[in-house]
Each structure stands twice: as C-alpha cells, then as structure tokens.
Amino acid sequence: VAVKIVELAGAGGASRERIESGLKREVDILKNLRHPCLIHLIAFRKEETRALIVLPYCHGGDLFDLATSPCRSELLQPGVVRRLFAELVSAVLYLHNNNIVHRDIKLENVLLNVEQNSLLSAVKSSKAVTTLTDFGLSRRIDPENPTLSTRCGSEDYAPPELIMGQPYDGRQTDAWALGVLLYALMEGRFPFDLPPPLVAPDGSAPPSRKAGSARNRVKHRIARVEWCWDYECTTDGWKGARKVVEMCLRRKDSRWSVREIAESEF
C-alpha cells in the first residue's frame, strides 16, 4: 500500500480549518469512486496533528517517468499511447458523469500498474494499466451552475481562462489538461514550452534563457493559445491523436468535452 500523510498544522498560510475541509472533501470523493482506472481508498485515520490516507500502491511509476524515459520512443508507440489515454479518458468521463472535476490532471498523477519493461505486453491484456490519483484538488460541482473560481492545479496544464484569472468550468479545464498530457506523451515536451534552442551554424550555443522570463513567455503563449507540433508525430498512426490535441487545446467555447474526446476515432 501507499500512505499519504497530510499535516493538519497550518503551513504556507493555510489554516487548520481549511486543511481539514479539503481533506474531508478528498476522502468523501475517494470513498465513492468505483472505476478500475481510479485510485480507491483502503483506509483513513485522523490523528491529532496529521491524517493518514491509505491507498493502493502502483509499482510502475507514473506517466512522467515514462514520458522522460530514455526508452520513450520505443515504448510510446501510437497503440500504447491510445490504450493509456483511453483508460484516462474513461476515468475522467466517469468523474464528470458523477459531477466531480479533478482539476489536477497531469503526467505525475497518472500511475502505472505495471513496470515499464512489461508495458508492451500489458496493453494487450484486459486489465487496467493506469490509475488516476491525487484528488486533493477535486470538487463536486452543481451541473446547473458548474462555475468555479479558485485557481489551482499545475501551470503547465492550465488553460487560458485559468491563466487570466477568469471563472471556469472544471470539466473544460480537465479536457484541456488531457490535451496537454496527450501532447506531452506524443512529443516529449509540453505544448507551450519554447522549442529547444537551435545550435548556431558555427556550432556555438545560443544565448541562455532566463527562467523567469521563459515562464512568463509560457503564460503568454497559453493565454494566446499559441502552440505547434514539432516533428515526432507526423505519421498516419498519430492522426487521431493529433485531432484530439487540436480540439482540446483551444478556447473553452470551441474546446471538446471529455465525452467528445471519448467518442473520437483515437
């Protein structure tokens, strides 16, 4: 098993009351999840200064490990990515059908149930290969009034409406995050990162980029929805995946829903 430890003492400006409220919300959601690709609660215990959440242990690492592996080009073939992504979309669609938004979908929060060296054979079986975890930012929503305002989640996966501090529908931000995640599996980088710098004709390295200004540029590119494909996924095997990414990484009014992603060819 894996044990998530939540310190109840206020940290980083968060009050104990706020921490306990978020913890209660997370545990209540975990108790009711019934999907093969979603983490489930084994046990919960609250102590004086901390709480313990006991969850299944997934021994294959996470999708970030896989996406940055030296073997990524061998492992992340179209058929494998299709299977991994289909499981994730099925899990998120289940959440949305039950009026739950995740709000922190990212490579690190999708765990593998098998080791990387068993992945190619595992995707041919009927058993779930992935597990979506970390419901600390999840919320139940009112489908009649789903608008949220709290900015949360990882910036690399944040859509324009979050970057610009606008109210948002968590179902739409989950769909955007799925598009970012799929792009990262395909290309090996995030869609709004600056492309790798080119080496000058004389072989010299280009001027270094300052981290702060680079991050600001990423925010601006997200706000303007400016991104492009590199070079890795131009074959016909990726055609359906490219369509999904292109329909997710757009402004919210024309962005695909998770149901539309699930119904796509990919």
C-alpha positions as CSV (number, residue, x, y, z in Angstrom):
1,V,0.0,0.0,0.0
2,A,0.9,3.7,-0.2
3,V,0.3,6.1,2.7
4,K,-0.4,9.8,2.0
5,I,0.3,11.9,5.1
6,V,-1.5,15.2,5.5
7,E,-0.1,17.5,8.1
8,L,-3.0,19.3,9.8
9,A,-1.0,22.2,11.3
10,G,-1.2,25.3,9.1
11,A,1.6,25.6,6.5
12,G,2.2,28.1,3.8
13,G,-0.6,30.3,5.2
14,A,-3.3,27.6,5.1
15,S,-5.3,27.3,8.3
16,R,-6.1,24.0,10.0
17,E,-9.8,24.6,9.3
18,R,-9.1,24.9,5.6
19,I,-6.8,21.9,5.5
20,E,-9.4,19.7,7.3
21,S,-12.1,21.0,5.0
22,G,-10.1,20.0,1.9
23,L,-9.2,16.7,3.5
24,K,-12.8,15.8,4.2
25,R,-13.8,16.7,0.6
26,E,-11.0,14.5,-0.8
27,V,-11.8,11.5,1.5
28,D,-15.5,11.8,0.7
29,I,-14.8,11.6,-3.0
30,L,-12.3,8.7,-2.6
31,K,-14.8,6.7,-0.7
32,N,-17.3,6.7,-3.6
33,L,-15.0,6.1,-6.6
34,R,-15.8,2.8,-8.4
35,H,-13.7,2.7,-11.6
36,P,-10.8,0.4,-12.5
37,C,-8.6,3.3,-13.5
38,L,-9.2,5.5,-10.4
39,I,-7.4,5.2,-7.1
40,H,-9.6,4.0,-4.3
41,L,-9.5,4.4,-0.5
42,I,-8.3,1.5,1.6
43,A,-8.3,3.2,5.0
44,F,-8.3,6.6,6.6
45,R,-7.2,7.7,10.1
46,K,-7.1,11.1,11.6
47,E,-4.6,11.8,14.4
48,E,-4.0,15.0,16.5
49,T,-1.5,16.6,14.1
50,R,-1.9,14.6,10.9
51,A,-4.2,12.4,8.8
52,L,-3.2,9.2,7.0
53,I,-4.8,8.1,3.8
54,V,-4.1,4.5,2.8
55,L,-4.2,3.8,-1.0
56,P,-3.2,1.0,-3.3
57,Y,0.5,1.1,-4.3
58,C,1.1,1.2,-8.1
59,H,4.6,-0.1,-8.7
60,G,5.2,1.1,-12.2
61,G,5.9,4.7,-11.5
62,D,4.0,7.4,-13.3
63,L,3.5,8.8,-16.8
64,F,6.1,11.5,-16.2
65,D,8.7,8.8,-15.7
66,L,7.5,7.1,-18.9
67,A,7.4,10.3,-20.9
68,T,11.0,11.2,-19.9
69,S,12.4,7.7,-20.1
70,P,15.4,7.0,-22.5
71,C,13.1,4.3,-23.9
72,R,10.1,6.6,-24.5
73,S,10.3,6.4,-28.3
74,E,10.3,2.6,-28.2
75,L,7.5,2.4,-25.6
76,L,5.2,5.2,-26.6
77,Q,4.0,4.0,-29.9
78,P,0.6,5.0,-31.2
79,G,-1.1,1.8,-30.0
80,V,0.3,2.1,-26.5
81,V,-0.5,5.8,-26.1
82,R,-4.0,5.1,-27.4
83,R,-4.5,2.5,-24.7
84,L,-3.1,4.6,-21.9
85,F,-5.1,7.7,-23.0
86,A,-8.3,5.7,-23.4
87,E,-8.1,4.5,-19.9
88,L,-7.5,8.0,-18.6
89,V,-10.4,9.5,-20.6
90,S,-12.7,6.7,-19.4
91,A,-11.8,7.6,-15.8
92,V,-12.3,11.3,-16.2
93,L,-15.6,10.8,-18.0
94,Y,-16.8,8.7,-15.1
95,L,-15.9,11.6,-12.7
96,H,-17.7,14.1,-14.9
97,N,-20.8,11.8,-15.1
98,N,-20.8,11.8,-11.3
99,N,-20.4,15.6,-11.1
100,I,-16.8,15.5,-10.0
101,V,-14.0,17.5,-11.5
102,H,-10.3,16.5,-10.9
103,R,-8.6,19.8,-11.5
104,D,-5.1,18.4,-11.3
105,I,-4.7,16.0,-14.3
106,K,-1.0,15.7,-15.2
107,L,1.6,13.1,-16.0
108,E,2.7,12.7,-12.4
109,N,-0.9,11.9,-11.3
110,V,-1.4,9.0,-13.7
111,L,0.3,5.9,-12.2
112,L,1.3,2.8,-14.0
113,N,0.2,-0.6,-12.6
114,V,3.0,-2.4,-14.4
115,E,6.7,-1.9,-14.8
116,Q,7.9,-0.1,-18.0
117,N,9.5,-3.3,-19.3
118,S,6.1,-5.0,-19.1
119,L,4.1,-2.2,-20.7
120,L,4.0,-3.5,-24.3
121,S,2.5,-6.8,-23.2
122,A,0.3,-5.3,-20.5
123,V,-1.6,-3.1,-23.0
124,K,-2.7,-6.3,-24.8
125,S,-4.5,-7.5,-21.7
126,S,-7.9,-6.5,-20.4
127,K,-6.5,-5.4,-17.0
128,A,-6.2,-1.7,-16.3
129,V,-2.7,-0.4,-16.9
130,T,-3.1,3.1,-15.4
131,T,-4.5,4.7,-12.2
132,L,-5.5,8.3,-11.9
133,T,-4.7,9.5,-8.4
134,D,-4.4,12.7,-6.2
135,F,-7.9,14.0,-5.6
136,G,-6.7,16.8,-3.3
137,L,-8.0,19.5,-5.6
138,S,-11.1,17.7,-6.8
139,R,-14.5,19.1,-6.3
140,R,-18.1,18.1,-6.6
141,I,-20.0,20.5,-8.9
142,D,-23.6,21.5,-9.5
143,P,-24.2,20.7,-13.2
144,E,-26.7,23.6,-13.3
145,N,-24.1,26.0,-12.0
146,P,-20.6,24.5,-12.5
147,T,-18.6,27.7,-12.4
148,L,-15.6,27.7,-10.1
149,S,-13.2,30.5,-9.3
150,T,-10.3,29.0,-7.2
151,R,-7.1,28.9,-9.3
152,C,-5.4,25.6,-8.7
153,G,-3.5,22.8,-10.5
154,S,-0.2,22.9,-12.3
155,E,0.6,25.8,-14.5
156,D,1.8,23.7,-17.5
157,Y,-1.7,22.2,-17.7
158,A,-3.6,25.4,-17.0
159,P,-5.9,26.7,-19.8
160,P,-6.2,30.3,-20.8
161,E,-9.2,31.0,-18.6
162,L,-7.2,30.0,-15.5
163,I,-4.1,31.8,-16.6
164,M,-6.2,35.0,-17.0
165,G,-7.9,34.5,-13.6
166,Q,-11.4,34.1,-15.1
167,P,-14.2,31.9,-13.6
168,Y,-14.1,28.5,-15.2
169,D,-15.9,25.2,-15.7
170,G,-13.7,22.4,-14.2
171,R,-14.9,20.0,-16.8
172,Q,-13.5,22.2,-19.5
173,T,-10.2,22.6,-17.7
174,D,-9.9,18.8,-17.3
175,A,-10.4,18.5,-21.0
176,W,-7.6,21.0,-21.7
177,A,-5.3,19.1,-19.3
178,L,-6.0,15.9,-21.2
179,G,-4.9,17.6,-24.4
180,V,-1.7,18.8,-22.8
181,L,-1.0,15.4,-21.4
182,L,-1.5,13.6,-24.7
183,Y,0.7,16.2,-26.5
184,A,3.4,15.5,-23.9
185,L,3.3,11.8,-24.4
186,M,3.5,12.3,-28.2
187,E,6.1,15.0,-28.4
188,G,8.2,14.6,-25.2
189,R,7.6,18.2,-24.1
190,F,4.8,20.5,-23.1
191,P,2.9,22.3,-26.0
192,F,3.5,25.8,-24.6
193,D,7.2,25.4,-23.8
194,L,9.6,27.2,-26.1
195,P,11.1,24.7,-28.6
196,P,14.6,23.5,-27.9
197,P,17.1,26.2,-28.9
198,L,18.9,25.6,-32.2
199,V,22.6,25.4,-32.4
200,A,24.2,28.2,-34.4
201,P,25.9,27.3,-37.8
202,D,29.3,27.7,-36.2
203,G,28.4,25.2,-33.5
204,S,28.1,27.7,-30.7
205,A,25.3,27.5,-28.2
206,P,22.6,30.2,-28.3
207,P,22.3,32.8,-25.5
208,S,20.8,31.3,-22.4
209,R,17.2,32.0,-21.4
210,K,16.4,33.3,-18.0
211,A,14.0,31.0,-16.2
212,G,11.7,33.8,-15.1
213,S,11.2,35.3,-18.5
214,A,10.8,31.9,-20.0
215,R,8.0,31.1,-17.6
216,N,6.3,34.4,-18.4
217,R,6.5,33.6,-22.1
218,V,4.8,30.3,-21.5
219,K,1.9,32.0,-19.7
220,H,1.6,34.4,-22.6
221,R,1.6,31.6,-25.1
222,I,-1.1,29.7,-23.1
223,A,-3.2,32.9,-22.9
224,R,-3.0,33.3,-26.7
225,V,-3.3,29.6,-27.3
226,E,-0.1,29.6,-29.4
227,W,1.4,26.2,-29.9
228,C,2.6,24.0,-32.7
229,W,3.7,20.4,-33.5
230,D,7.3,19.6,-33.6
231,Y,8.4,16.6,-35.7
232,E,7.9,13.4,-33.8
233,C,4.2,12.6,-34.6
234,T,3.6,13.2,-38.2
235,T,2.8,9.7,-39.3
236,D,-0.7,8.4,-40.1
237,G,-0.7,6.4,-36.9
238,W,-0.9,9.6,-34.9
239,K,-3.7,11.2,-37.0
240,G,-6.5,10.6,-34.5
241,A,-4.3,11.7,-31.5
242,R,-3.4,14.9,-33.3
243,K,-7.1,15.6,-33.8
244,V,-7.8,15.2,-30.1
245,V,-5.0,17.5,-29.1
246,E,-6.1,20.1,-31.6
247,M,-9.7,20.0,-30.4
248,C,-8.6,20.2,-26.7
249,L,-6.0,23.0,-26.9
250,R,-8.4,25.7,-27.9
251,R,-10.5,28.3,-26.2
252,K,-13.2,27.0,-24.0
253,D,-16.2,27.9,-26.3
254,S,-14.9,25.5,-29.0
255,R,-13.0,23.0,-26.9
256,W,-14.1,19.4,-26.9
257,S,-15.7,18.0,-23.8
258,V,-14.4,14.8,-22.3
259,R,-17.3,12.9,-23.8
260,E,-16.4,14.2,-27.3
261,I,-12.8,13.0,-26.6
262,A,-14.1,9.6,-25.6
263,E,-16.2,9.4,-28.8
264,S,-13.4,10.4,-31.1
265,E,-11.6,8.0,-33.5
266,F,-8.5,7.8,-31.4
